[in-house]
Amino acid sequence: MSAWIWILIILILIGAGIGIYFWLTGDSSPIANGGNSIPQPPALPTG
């Protein structure tokens, strides 16, 4: 049973590390923009 506790602790630490990484890099929504921080180009004017 203690193995499940260690697995849970490791997953929490990994999740916290990823969250702190994105928080420190300033990318607040890495999932919403497809995981990349490349800005979209402006829309082309229509005729």
C-alpha positions as CSV (number, residue, x, y, z in Angstrom):
1,M,0.0,0.0,0.0
2,S,2.9,2.4,0.6
3,A,3.8,2.1,-3.0
4,W,0.6,4.0,-4.0
5,I,1.5,6.7,-1.5
6,W,5.0,7.2,-3.1
7,I,3.5,7.2,-6.6
8,L,1.0,9.9,-5.5
9,I,3.7,12.0,-3.9
10,I,5.9,11.8,-7.0
11,L,3.0,12.8,-9.3
12,I,2.2,15.8,-7.0
13,L,5.8,16.9,-7.1
14,I,6.0,16.6,-10.9
15,G,2.7,18.5,-11.2
16,A,3.9,21.2,-8.9
17,G,7.2,21.5,-10.7
18,I,5.5,21.9,-14.1
19,G,3.2,24.5,-12.6
20,I,6.0,26.5,-11.0
21,Y,8.0,26.3,-14.3
22,F,5.1,27.8,-16.3
23,W,4.4,30.3,-13.6
24,L,8.1,31.5,-13.6
25,T,8.3,31.6,-17.4
26,G,5.2,33.8,-17.5
27,D,3.2,31.4,-19.8
28,S,0.0,31.3,-17.8
29,S,-1.9,29.0,-20.2
30,P,0.4,26.5,-22.0
31,I,-2.5,24.2,-22.9
32,A,-4.8,26.9,-24.3
33,N,-2.3,28.0,-27.0
34,G,-1.2,24.6,-28.0
35,G,1.8,24.3,-25.8
36,N,4.0,26.7,-27.6
37,S,4.7,30.3,-26.8
38,I,4.9,31.5,-30.4
39,P,2.5,34.4,-30.9
40,Q,0.0,34.2,-33.7
41,P,0.7,36.5,-36.7
42,P,-1.8,39.4,-37.3
43,A,-4.8,38.6,-39.5
44,L,-4.5,39.5,-43.1
45,P,-6.7,42.4,-44.3
46,T,-9.5,41.3,-46.5
47,G,-9.5,43.0,-49.9
